[in-house]
Amino acid sequence: MDEMLTVGQVARTYGVTVRTLHHYDEVGLLSPSERTPAGYRLYTGADLERLATVVTYRRLGLSLDEVGSLLRGDGSAAEHLRRQRDAVMEKVDELHRLVDAIDARLGREMNETPATSEELKQIFGDGFKDEYRAEAQERWGETDAWQQSAARTKRHTPADWERIRAEGEAVNAAFVAALRSGKPATSAEAMDAAEAHRVQIQTWFYDLTHEFHRGLADMYVADPRFTATYEDLAPGLAAYVRDAIHANADRHA
C-alpha cells in the first residue's frame, strides 16, 4: 500500500478497467492524488483504499450517485446499508417464490413437458421478456440459426431451462473471476470461459462456429441492453467478454 501505482498498473492489478478508472475520476468519485515528474497520475495507498470502498458499494448494487453521496457523507453508512438490506431481503423473498415454483413443477418433470412462457418468467425473472423473443424472431427469423434454435427450444423442459440458467451463470462467473483477478482477455482462463460460452449456445440452441461467435461478441458491446447485462455483473465486463471471445476464435483458427 506504500507503493504508488499508475492508472494502468491499478487496472492490471485490481481488475478494474482503465476506462472505469477514468470515469470514476471524471465524476469525482476517485482521483489519483499524486503525479510523477513526467506528469503521469499516481494512485496512493489511500486512493486504493477509496477504490476498494467504491467497488464494494458498486457490488452491493448502489448507483454511482449513491456511492458519491456516501463518500461525501450525505447520509450515514448505516442508512445506506439498511436500504441495501431491504433490497437483499426482497431478493430473498423472490428466491423463496422461485423455489415454490420449482417444487410445483417437479411432479411434471418426468413427463418431459415443454416449459411455458410463464414458467420461463419464473425461472429467469426479469431476464425473460416476451418482447425480446419477438424482436429476435423479427430480426433473425429467416436464418438457419433461428430455425434450429426454435426447433430445439420447443422441446426444452423446465428442468432443461434450469440447467441452461445455471450453466450461463457459471460461465459469467468464470468471466468475472478472470477479469477481477487481473487476467487479460487473451489469458487461458478468459478464453476457456469464452469457449464454454460458445459450447453452451451450441449445445442448447444452434450450431455456433467460432467466426459466428465473433459476431455475437461484437453485439454484446454494440447493443446497450447486452452491454448493461454484463456491466451489472462487473464494470468493463462486456468489452472483456468480447475480447475473450475474439481471442478464443483466434486460438481455434
RASUL-V79072 format. One line per field, one symbol per residue. ss: DSSP state (H for helix, E for strand, L for the rest). burial: + if it has 24 or more other C-alpha atoms within 12 Angstrom, else -. A space follows every 50 residues. Layout:
ss: ???
burial: ???
This chain:
ss: LLLLEEHHHHHHHHLLLHHHHHHHHHLLLLLLLEELLLLLEEELHHHHHH HHHHHHHHHLLLLHHHHHHHHHLLLLHHHHHHHHHHHHHHHHHHHHHHHH HHHHHHLLHHHLLELLHHHHHHHHHHHLLHHHHHHHHHHHLLLHHHHHHH HHHLLLEHHHHHHHHHHHHHHHHHHHHHHHLLLLLLLHHHHHHHHHHHHH HHHHLLLLLHHHHHHHHHHHHHLHHHHHHHHHHLLLHHHHHHHHHHHHHH HLL
burial: ----+++--++--++++--++--+----++++--------++++--++-+ +--++-++-+++-+-+++-+---------+-------------------- ++--+--------++---++-+++--------------------++--+- --+--+++++++-++--+--++++++++++-++++++-++++++++++++ +--+++-+-+--++-+++-++----++--++-+++++++++++++++++- ---
